[in-house]
Amino acid sequence: FFVLVFFISDDIFNEFVFVFLFIQLAVVAFWLLPVFCYQVFIKKRRIKLAVYKALASYKEALGQVSW
């Protein structure tokens, strides 16, 4: 949400905001969307539960990364 606010305000950090938006779209396209589709079409789960499962898998994967 905050990235979109900075993008709309067209502040001095506009290039950084564009990069952050690109990274967020890549995460959605390459991680969350396939997990969501797997949960809905293969596991036959409800959409709300599939969204929670996709977000939980993303959170767990980021928990494995040591910054």
N, CA, C and O atoms as a CHARMM CRD file, in Angstrom:
* protein
*
  268
    1    1 PHE  N      0.81900  -1.19300   0.00000 PROA 1      0.00000
    2    1 PHE  CA     0.00000   0.00000   0.00000 PROA 1      0.00000
    3    1 PHE  C      0.86300   1.25600   0.00000 PROA 1      0.00000
    4    1 PHE  O      0.60900   2.19800  -0.75100 PROA 1      0.00000
    5    2 PHE  N      1.88400   1.25800   0.85100 PROA 2      0.00000
    6    2 PHE  CA     2.74400   2.43300   0.93600 PROA 2      0.00000
    7    2 PHE  C      3.53200   2.65800  -0.34100 PROA 2      0.00000
    8    2 PHE  O      3.80800   3.80100  -0.70700 PROA 2      0.00000
    9    3 VAL  N      3.89100   1.59600  -1.01100 PROA 3      0.00000
   10    3 VAL  CA     4.61600   1.73000  -2.27600 PROA 3      0.00000
   11    3 VAL  C      3.72900   2.40500  -3.30800 PROA 3      0.00000
   12    3 VAL  O      4.20200   3.25300  -4.06600 PROA 3      0.00000
   13    4 LEU  N      2.46200   2.05100  -3.35200 PROA 4      0.00000
   14    4 LEU  CA     1.54100   2.69900  -4.28200 PROA 4      0.00000
   15    4 LEU  C      1.33600   4.16700  -3.95100 PROA 4      0.00000
   16    4 LEU  O      1.19900   4.99000  -4.85600 PROA 4      0.00000
   17    5 VAL  N      1.31400   4.50600  -2.67900 PROA 5      0.00000
   18    5 VAL  CA     1.17200   5.91300  -2.28200 PROA 5      0.00000
   19    5 VAL  C      2.38200   6.71400  -2.75400 PROA 5      0.00000
   20    5 VAL  O      2.23400   7.81700  -3.28100 PROA 5      0.00000
   21    6 PHE  N      3.57700   6.15800  -2.56400 PROA 6      0.00000
   22    6 PHE  CA     4.77500   6.84300  -3.04300 PROA 6      0.00000
   23    6 PHE  C      4.79100   6.94000  -4.56700 PROA 6      0.00000
   24    6 PHE  O      5.25300   7.93600  -5.12200 PROA 6      0.00000
   25    7 PHE  N      4.29200   5.91800  -5.23400 PROA 7      0.00000
   26    7 PHE  CA     4.24300   5.93500  -6.69500 PROA 7      0.00000
   27    7 PHE  C      3.29400   7.02400  -7.19400 PROA 7      0.00000
   28    7 PHE  O      3.60100   7.72300  -8.16000 PROA 7      0.00000
   29    8 ILE  N      2.15800   7.16500  -6.54600 PROA 8      0.00000
   30    8 ILE  CA     1.17200   8.17600  -6.95200 PROA 8      0.00000
   31    8 ILE  C      1.68500   9.58000  -6.64800 PROA 8      0.00000
   32    8 ILE  O      1.44600  10.50900  -7.42000 PROA 8      0.00000
   33    9 SER  N      2.38600   9.74000  -5.53000 PROA 9      0.00000
   34    9 SER  CA     2.86300  11.07500  -5.16100 PROA 9      0.00000
   35    9 SER  C      3.99100  11.56500  -6.06000 PROA 9      0.00000
   36    9 SER  O      4.26800  12.76400  -6.10200 PROA 9      0.00000
   37   10 ASP  N      4.65500  10.64300  -6.79000 PROA 10     0.00000
   38   10 ASP  CA     5.72100  10.99200  -7.74000 PROA 10     0.00000
   39   10 ASP  C      6.83100  11.77500  -7.05500 PROA 10     0.00000
   40   10 ASP  O      7.23300  12.85000  -7.50000 PROA 10     0.00000
   41   11 ASP  N      7.30400  11.20800  -5.97500 PROA 11     0.00000
   42   11 ASP  CA     8.33300  11.85600  -5.17300 PROA 11     0.00000
   43   11 ASP  C      9.70700  11.63000  -5.81800 PROA 11     0.00000
   44   11 ASP  O      9.79800  11.11100  -6.93000 PROA 11     0.00000
   45   12 ILE  N     10.75300  12.01700  -5.12200 PROA 12     0.00000
   46   12 ILE  CA    12.11500  11.87800  -5.62000 PROA 12     0.00000
   47   12 ILE  C     12.51900  10.40500  -5.72400 PROA 12     0.00000
   48   12 ILE  O     13.44300  10.06800  -6.46400 PROA 12     0.00000
   49   13 PHE  N     11.83600   9.53200  -4.99100 PROA 13     0.00000
   50   13 PHE  CA    12.16000   8.11000  -4.98400 PROA 13     0.00000
   51   13 PHE  C     11.36700   7.32300  -6.03000 PROA 13     0.00000
   52   13 PHE  O     11.12600   6.13000  -5.84600 PROA 13     0.00000
   53   14 ASN  N     10.96800   7.96100  -7.10000 PROA 14     0.00000
   54   14 ASN  CA    10.12000   7.32900  -8.09400 PROA 14     0.00000
   55   14 ASN  C     10.79300   6.11100  -8.73800 PROA 14     0.00000
   56   14 ASN  O     10.11900   5.11500  -9.00100 PROA 14     0.00000
   57   15 GLU  N     12.08600   6.16500  -8.99600 PROA 15     0.00000
   58   15 GLU  CA    12.77700   5.02500  -9.60800 PROA 15     0.00000
   59   15 GLU  C     12.79200   3.83300  -8.65600 PROA 15     0.00000
   60   15 GLU  O     12.60600   2.69100  -9.07600 PROA 15     0.00000
   61   16 PHE  N     13.01300   4.10600  -7.37100 PROA 16     0.00000
   62   16 PHE  CA    13.01700   3.03700  -6.38700 PROA 16     0.00000
   63   16 PHE  C     11.63300   2.41800  -6.24100 PROA 16     0.00000
   64   16 PHE  O     11.49800   1.20500  -6.08000 PROA 16     0.00000
   65   17 VAL  N     10.61300   3.25700  -6.29700 PROA 17     0.00000
   66   17 VAL  CA     9.24000   2.76600  -6.18900 PROA 17     0.00000
   67   17 VAL  C      8.92000   1.86600  -7.36600 PROA 17     0.00000
   68   17 VAL  O      8.26100   0.84100  -7.19200 PROA 17     0.00000
   69   18 PHE  N      9.36300   2.21900  -8.54600 PROA 18     0.00000
   70   18 PHE  CA     9.13100   1.38900  -9.72700 PROA 18     0.00000
   71   18 PHE  C      9.78100   0.02000  -9.55200 PROA 18     0.00000
   72   18 PHE  O      9.18400  -0.99900  -9.90000 PROA 18     0.00000
   73   19 VAL  N     10.98100  -0.00900  -9.02200 PROA 19     0.00000
   74   19 VAL  CA    11.67600  -1.28000  -8.79000 PROA 19     0.00000
   75   19 VAL  C     10.92300  -2.10500  -7.75200 PROA 19     0.00000
   76   19 VAL  O     10.75600  -3.31100  -7.93100 PROA 19     0.00000
   77   20 PHE  N     10.46900  -1.47800  -6.67600 PROA 20     0.00000
   78   20 PHE  CA     9.72600  -2.20000  -5.64800 PROA 20     0.00000
   79   20 PHE  C      8.41900  -2.76000  -6.19700 PROA 20     0.00000
   80   20 PHE  O      8.04000  -3.88600  -5.87500 PROA 20     0.00000
   81   21 LEU  N      7.72900  -1.97500  -7.02600 PROA 21     0.00000
   82   21 LEU  CA     6.49400  -2.47700  -7.63600 PROA 21     0.00000
   83   21 LEU  C      6.77600  -3.65600  -8.55900 PROA 21     0.00000
   84   21 LEU  O      6.00500  -4.61500  -8.58900 PROA 21     0.00000
   85   22 PHE  N      7.85400  -3.59600  -9.30100 PROA 22     0.00000
   86   22 PHE  CA     8.22000  -4.69400 -10.18800 PROA 22     0.00000
   87   22 PHE  C      8.52500  -5.95600  -9.38400 PROA 22     0.00000
   88   22 PHE  O      8.13000  -7.05400  -9.77700 PROA 22     0.00000
   89   23 ILE  N      9.21900  -5.80700  -8.27100 PROA 23     0.00000
   90   23 ILE  CA     9.53800  -6.96200  -7.42700 PROA 23     0.00000
   91   23 ILE  C      8.26000  -7.55400  -6.84000 PROA 23     0.00000
   92   23 ILE  O      8.12000  -8.77600  -6.78300 PROA 23     0.00000
   93   24 GLN  N      7.33900  -6.72000  -6.40800 PROA 24     0.00000
   94   24 GLN  CA     6.09500  -7.22100  -5.84400 PROA 24     0.00000
   95   24 GLN  C      5.26800  -7.95200  -6.89500 PROA 24     0.00000
   96   24 GLN  O      4.66600  -8.98500  -6.59800 PROA 24     0.00000
   97   25 LEU  N      5.23000  -7.43600  -8.10600 PROA 25     0.00000
   98   25 LEU  CA     4.49800  -8.12000  -9.17500 PROA 25     0.00000
   99   25 LEU  C      5.14800  -9.45000  -9.53000 PROA 25     0.00000
  100   25 LEU  O      4.45200 -10.41900  -9.83300 PROA 25     0.00000
  101   26 ALA  N      6.45700  -9.50300  -9.49600 PROA 26     0.00000
  102   26 ALA  CA     7.15700 -10.76300  -9.77700 PROA 26     0.00000
  103   26 ALA  C      6.86300 -11.79200  -8.69700 PROA 26     0.00000
  104   26 ALA  O      6.68500 -12.97200  -9.00100 PROA 26     0.00000
  105   27 VAL  N      6.81000 -11.36700  -7.45300 PROA 27     0.00000
  106   27 VAL  CA     6.48300 -12.28900  -6.35800 PROA 27     0.00000
  107   27 VAL  C      5.07800 -12.84500  -6.53700 PROA 27     0.00000
  108   27 VAL  O      4.84700 -14.03900  -6.34800 PROA 27     0.00000
  109   28 VAL  N      4.15000 -11.98600  -6.89700 PROA 28     0.00000
  110   28 VAL  CA     2.77100 -12.44500  -7.09700 PROA 28     0.00000
  111   28 VAL  C      2.69700 -13.40100  -8.27900 PROA 28     0.00000
  112   28 VAL  O      2.02400 -14.42900  -8.19700 PROA 28     0.00000
  113   29 ALA  N      3.37000 -13.08400  -9.36700 PROA 29     0.00000
  114   29 ALA  CA     3.26800 -13.90400 -10.56800 PROA 29     0.00000
  115   29 ALA  C      3.98400 -15.24100 -10.43500 PROA 29     0.00000
  116   29 ALA  O      3.50600 -16.24800 -10.95600 PROA 29     0.00000
  117   30 PHE  N      5.12100 -15.26600  -9.74600 PROA 30     0.00000
  118   30 PHE  CA     5.92500 -16.48600  -9.71700 PROA 30     0.00000
  119   30 PHE  C      5.79900 -17.29300  -8.43200 PROA 30     0.00000
  120   30 PHE  O      6.24600 -18.43900  -8.38800 PROA 30     0.00000
  121   31 TRP  N      5.20400 -16.72900  -7.38800 PROA 31     0.00000
  122   31 TRP  CA     5.06300 -17.50300  -6.14700 PROA 31     0.00000
  123   31 TRP  C      3.60500 -17.64900  -5.74900 PROA 31     0.00000
  124   31 TRP  O      3.09600 -18.76600  -5.66500 PROA 31     0.00000
  125   32 LEU  N      2.93400 -16.54900  -5.50500 PROA 32     0.00000
  126   32 LEU  CA     1.59500 -16.61800  -4.94000 PROA 32     0.00000
  127   32 LEU  C      0.56200 -17.16500  -5.92200 PROA 32     0.00000
  128   32 LEU  O     -0.30300 -17.94600  -5.52600 PROA 32     0.00000
  129   33 LEU  N      0.63300 -16.78100  -7.16400 PROA 33     0.00000
  130   33 LEU  CA    -0.35400 -17.24100  -8.14200 PROA 33     0.00000
  131   33 LEU  C     -0.28600 -18.74600  -8.39400 PROA 33     0.00000
  132   33 LEU  O     -1.33600 -19.38900  -8.40600 PROA 33     0.00000
  133   34 PRO  N      0.89000 -19.34100  -8.59500 PROA 34     0.00000
  134   34 PRO  CA     0.91700 -20.79700  -8.76700 PROA 34     0.00000
  135   34 PRO  C      0.45900 -21.57200  -7.53100 PROA 34     0.00000
  136   34 PRO  O     -0.21900 -22.59100  -7.65900 PROA 34     0.00000
  137   35 VAL  N      0.81900 -21.10200  -6.34500 PROA 35     0.00000
  138   35 VAL  CA     0.37400 -21.77400  -5.11900 PROA 35     0.00000
  139   35 VAL  C     -1.13500 -21.65500  -4.98700 PROA 35     0.00000
  140   35 VAL  O     -1.80200 -22.61600  -4.60500 PROA 35     0.00000
  141   36 PHE  N     -1.67500 -20.49700  -5.29700 PROA 36     0.00000
  142   36 PHE  CA    -3.11700 -20.28000  -5.24500 PROA 36     0.00000
  143   36 PHE  C     -3.83900 -21.19300  -6.23400 PROA 36     0.00000
  144   36 PHE  O     -4.83000 -21.83200  -5.88100 PROA 36     0.00000
  145   37 CYS  N     -3.34900 -21.25400  -7.45900 PROA 37     0.00000
  146   37 CYS  CA    -3.99100 -22.10300  -8.47000 PROA 37     0.00000
  147   37 CYS  C     -3.91300 -23.57700  -8.08800 PROA 37     0.00000
  148   37 CYS  O     -4.86700 -24.32100  -8.31300 PROA 37     0.00000
  149   38 TYR  N     -2.81100 -24.00100  -7.52200 PROA 38     0.00000
  150   38 TYR  CA    -2.68000 -25.38400  -7.07300 PROA 38     0.00000
  151   38 TYR  C     -3.70700 -25.69500  -5.98700 PROA 38     0.00000
  152   38 TYR  O     -4.33800 -26.75100  -6.00800 PROA 38     0.00000
  153   39 GLN  N     -3.87000 -24.78300  -5.05000 PROA 39     0.00000
  154   39 GLN  CA    -4.81400 -25.00500  -3.96000 PROA 39     0.00000
  155   39 GLN  C     -6.25500 -25.04600  -4.45300 PROA 39     0.00000
  156   39 GLN  O     -7.06500 -25.81800  -3.94200 PROA 39     0.00000
  157   40 VAL  N     -6.57700 -24.22000  -5.44200 PROA 40     0.00000
  158   40 VAL  CA    -7.95800 -24.16000  -5.92800 PROA 40     0.00000
  159   40 VAL  C     -8.26400 -25.31000  -6.88600 PROA 40     0.00000
  160   40 VAL  O     -9.28400 -25.98200  -6.73800 PROA 40     0.00000
  161   41 PHE  N     -7.39000 -25.53900  -7.86600 PROA 41     0.00000
  162   41 PHE  CA    -7.72000 -26.49300  -8.91500 PROA 41     0.00000
  163   41 PHE  C     -7.33500 -27.93200  -8.58900 PROA 41     0.00000
  164   41 PHE  O     -8.04600 -28.85300  -8.99200 PROA 41     0.00000
  165   42 ILE  N     -6.25700 -28.15200  -7.88900 PROA 42     0.00000
  166   42 ILE  CA    -5.81100 -29.50800  -7.58200 PROA 42     0.00000
  167   42 ILE  C     -6.37100 -29.98200  -6.24200 PROA 42     0.00000
  168   42 ILE  O     -6.93700 -31.07100  -6.14900 PROA 42     0.00000
  169   43 LYS  N     -6.21200 -29.16400  -5.21400 PROA 43     0.00000
  170   43 LYS  CA    -6.66600 -29.54600  -3.87300 PROA 43     0.00000
  171   43 LYS  C     -8.15500 -29.27900  -3.65600 PROA 43     0.00000
  172   43 LYS  O     -8.72400 -29.74400  -2.66900 PROA 43     0.00000
  173   44 LYS  N     -8.79500 -28.53300  -4.56900 PROA 44     0.00000
  174   44 LYS  CA   -10.23300 -28.22100  -4.50800 PROA 44     0.00000
  175   44 LYS  C    -10.61800 -27.49900  -3.21100 PROA 44     0.00000
  176   44 LYS  O    -11.61200 -27.83500  -2.56700 PROA 44     0.00000
  177   45 ARG  N     -9.81800 -26.51200  -2.84900 PROA 45     0.00000
  178   45 ARG  CA   -10.10900 -25.72000  -1.65200 PROA 45     0.00000
  179   45 ARG  C    -10.88100 -24.46700  -2.03600 PROA 45     0.00000
  180   45 ARG  O    -10.89500 -24.05500  -3.19600 PROA 45     0.00000
  181   46 ARG  N    -11.51700 -23.87400  -1.04400 PROA 46     0.00000
  182   46 ARG  CA   -12.22900 -22.61700  -1.28800 PROA 46     0.00000
  183   46 ARG  C    -11.22700 -21.50500  -1.56700 PROA 46     0.00000
  184   46 ARG  O    -10.05800 -21.61000  -1.19400 PROA 46     0.00000
  185   47 ILE  N    -11.67700 -20.45300  -2.21300 PROA 47     0.00000
  186   47 ILE  CA   -10.79200 -19.36900  -2.63900 PROA 47     0.00000
  187   47 ILE  C    -10.17000 -18.66400  -1.43700 PROA 47     0.00000
  188   47 ILE  O     -8.97700 -18.36200  -1.44700 PROA 47     0.00000
  189   48 LYS  N    -10.96100 -18.40200  -0.41200 PROA 48     0.00000
  190   48 LYS  CA   -10.44200 -17.70900   0.77100 PROA 48     0.00000
  191   48 LYS  C     -9.34300 -18.53400   1.43600 PROA 48     0.00000
  192   48 LYS  O     -8.31300 -17.98500   1.82900 PROA 48     0.00000
  193   49 LEU  N     -9.54700 -19.83400   1.56600 PROA 49     0.00000
  194   49 LEU  CA    -8.55300 -20.70100   2.16800 PROA 49     0.00000
  195   49 LEU  C     -7.31400 -20.80200   1.28100 PROA 49     0.00000
  196   49 LEU  O     -6.19600 -20.87900   1.78800 PROA 49     0.00000
  197   50 ALA  N     -7.50300 -20.80300  -0.03600 PROA 50     0.00000
  198   50 ALA  CA    -6.36800 -20.86300  -0.95700 PROA 50     0.00000
  199   50 ALA  C     -5.50700 -19.61000  -0.85500 PROA 50     0.00000
  200   50 ALA  O     -4.28200 -19.69200  -0.94800 PROA 50     0.00000
  201   51 VAL  N     -6.13000 -18.46400  -0.66500 PROA 51     0.00000
  202   51 VAL  CA    -5.37500 -17.21700  -0.48700 PROA 51     0.00000
  203   51 VAL  C     -4.55700 -17.29100   0.79100 PROA 51     0.00000
  204   51 VAL  O     -3.38400 -16.91500   0.80200 PROA 51     0.00000
  205   52 TYR  N     -5.16500 -17.77300   1.86800 PROA 52     0.00000
  206   52 TYR  CA    -4.43700 -17.89900   3.13700 PROA 52     0.00000
  207   52 TYR  C     -3.28100 -18.88500   3.01900 PROA 52     0.00000
  208   52 TYR  O     -2.20300 -18.64500   3.56200 PROA 52     0.00000
  209   53 LYS  N     -3.49600 -19.98600   2.31700 PROA 53     0.00000
  210   53 LYS  CA    -2.43200 -20.97600   2.14500 PROA 53     0.00000
  211   53 LYS  C     -1.27500 -20.39800   1.33500 PROA 53     0.00000
  212   53 LYS  O     -0.11300 -20.64800   1.65500 PROA 53     0.00000
  213   54 ALA  N     -1.57900 -19.62900   0.29000 PROA 54     0.00000
  214   54 ALA  CA    -0.53500 -19.02400  -0.53300 PROA 54     0.00000
  215   54 ALA  C      0.27200 -18.01500   0.26900 PROA 54     0.00000
  216   54 ALA  O      1.50000 -17.99600   0.18600 PROA 54     0.00000
  217   55 LEU  N     -0.40100 -17.18200   1.03700 PROA 55     0.00000
  218   55 LEU  CA     0.30500 -16.19700   1.86000 PROA 55     0.00000
  219   55 LEU  C      1.11900 -16.87300   2.96100 PROA 55     0.00000
  220   55 LEU  O      2.22000 -16.42600   3.28300 PROA 55     0.00000
  221   56 ALA  N      0.58400 -17.94200   3.53600 PROA 56     0.00000
  222   56 ALA  CA     1.32300 -18.66100   4.57700 PROA 56     0.00000
  223   56 ALA  C      2.56000 -19.32800   4.00100 PROA 56     0.00000
  224   56 ALA  O      3.60300 -19.35000   4.65500 PROA 56     0.00000
  225   57 SER  N      2.46800 -19.87300   2.79000 PROA 57     0.00000
  226   57 SER  CA     3.64000 -20.50300   2.18700 PROA 57     0.00000
  227   57 SER  C      4.71000 -19.46800   1.86500 PROA 57     0.00000
  228   57 SER  O      5.90300 -19.74700   1.98500 PROA 57     0.00000
  229   58 TYR  N      4.29000 -18.27800   1.45900 PROA 58     0.00000
  230   58 TYR  CA     5.24200 -17.20200   1.19300 PROA 58     0.00000
  231   58 TYR  C      5.92700 -16.76100   2.47800 PROA 58     0.00000
  232   58 TYR  O      7.13700 -16.53300   2.50000 PROA 58     0.00000
  233   59 LYS  N      5.14400 -16.64000   3.55600 PROA 59     0.00000
  234   59 LYS  CA     5.71700 -16.24400   4.84200 PROA 59     0.00000
  235   59 LYS  C      6.70300 -17.29400   5.34400 PROA 59     0.00000
  236   59 LYS  O      7.76100 -16.95400   5.87400 PROA 59     0.00000
  237   60 GLU  N      6.36300 -18.55100   5.17800 PROA 60     0.00000
  238   60 GLU  CA     7.26000 -19.62400   5.61500 PROA 60     0.00000
  239   60 GLU  C      8.53900 -19.64700   4.78200 PROA 60     0.00000
  240   60 GLU  O      9.62100 -19.88400   5.31800 PROA 60     0.00000
  241   61 ALA  N      8.42500 -19.40500   3.48600 PROA 61     0.00000
  242   61 ALA  CA     9.61500 -19.38700   2.63000 PROA 61     0.00000
  243   61 ALA  C     10.52400 -18.22800   3.00500 PROA 61     0.00000
  244   61 ALA  O     11.74400 -18.38800   3.02600 PROA 61     0.00000
  245   62 LEU  N      9.96400 -17.07700   3.29700 PROA 62     0.00000
  246   62 LEU  CA    10.79800 -15.94600   3.70100 PROA 62     0.00000
  247   62 LEU  C     11.40500 -16.16000   5.08100 PROA 62     0.00000
  248   62 LEU  O     12.45700 -15.60100   5.39100 PROA 62     0.00000
  249   63 GLY  N     10.74900 -16.96400   5.90700 PROA 63     0.00000
  250   63 GLY  CA    11.30200 -17.27100   7.20600 PROA 63     0.00000
  251   63 GLY  C     12.55000 -18.13500   7.10600 PROA 63     0.00000
  252   63 GLY  O     13.37200 -18.13100   8.02200 PROA 63     0.00000
  253   64 GLN  N     12.71000 -18.87400   6.01600 PROA 64     0.00000
  254   64 GLN  CA    13.87500 -19.71900   5.80900 PROA 64     0.00000
  255   64 GLN  C     15.08300 -18.93500   5.31800 PROA 64     0.00000
  256   64 GLN  O     16.21600 -19.40800   5.41000 PROA 64     0.00000
  257   65 VAL  N     14.84200 -17.73800   4.79800 PROA 65     0.00000
  258   65 VAL  CA    15.92900 -16.91500   4.26200 PROA 65     0.00000
  259   65 VAL  C     16.54200 -16.12700   5.40400 PROA 65     0.00000
  260   65 VAL  O     15.83000 -15.44300   6.14000 PROA 65     0.00000
  261   66 SER  N     17.82900 -16.21400   5.55500 PROA 66     0.00000
  262   66 SER  CA    18.49500 -15.43400   6.59100 PROA 66     0.00000
  263   66 SER  C     19.05300 -14.15600   5.96800 PROA 66     0.00000
  264   66 SER  O     19.90100 -14.20600   5.07600 PROA 66     0.00000
  265   67 TRP  N     18.58000 -13.04200   6.43600 PROA 67     0.00000
  266   67 TRP  CA    19.00700 -11.76300   5.88900 PROA 67     0.00000
  267   67 TRP  C     20.28900 -11.41400   6.56600 PROA 67     0.00000
  268   67 TRP  O     20.87100 -10.36700   6.28300 PROA 67     0.00000
